[in-house]
């Protein structure tokens, strides 16, 4: 993942909850934890885009911090399950995290799980 995309996503997610809304605003009927994880790899831009496409009213994401204090959207404290890397994200530098593959790795893992191959 690229830093500018994550930074922009973080700003959007953080400021979305800060805007003033009229008292007549409806509470979202749908919520997505880690985005649309059944459609796209969790906590990716593809997952967030799917939520927007299908009108999900609320997207909840978790944030972790790298060794050099860069914020990443990640549910686990390790990168093992969602990328091709291993170990705690807090022990990785952002320049190294940015080279990891979250998308293809997750798609391949889920395909193997679903097809039992």
Residue pairs with C-beta under 8 A, 6 or more apart in sequence:
1 44
1 45
1 72
1 97
1 98
1 102
2 98
3 70
3 94
3 98
5 45
6 71
6 72
6 73
9 45
9 48
9 73
10 63
10 71
10 73
13 59
13 61
27 57
28 56
28 57
28 58
29 57
30 55
30 56
30 57
30 58
31 56
31 57
31 58
31 59
31 60
32 47
32 51
32 56
32 58
32 59
32 60
33 60
34 42
34 43
34 47
34 60
34 61
34 62
34 75
35 42
35 43
35 44
35 47
35 48
35 50
35 51
35 59
35 61
36 47
36 48
36 50
36 51
36 54
36 56
37 47
39 46
39 47
39 50
40 46
40 47
40 49
40 50
41 47
41 82
41 102
41 103
41 106
41 107
42 75
42 82
42 106
43 61
43 62
43 73
43 74
43 75
43 82
43 102
44 102
44 103
46 103
48 59
51 59
61 73
61 75
62 73
62 74
62 75
63 71
63 72
63 73
63 74
64 71
64 72
64 74
64 76
64 77
64 89
64 90
65 71
65 72
65 89
65 90
66 72
66 89
66 90
66 92
66 93
66 94
66 97
67 90
67 91
67 92
67 93
67 94
68 93
68 94
70 94
70 97
72 89
72 94
72 97
74 82
74 89
75 82
76 82
77 88
77 89
77 90
78 86
78 87
78 88
78 89
79 85
79 86
79 87
79 88
79 89
79 92
79 97
79 100
80 86
80 87
82 102
82 105
82 106
83 100
83 101
83 102
83 105
83 106
84 100
84 101
84 105
85 92
85 96
85 97
85 100
89 97
111 117
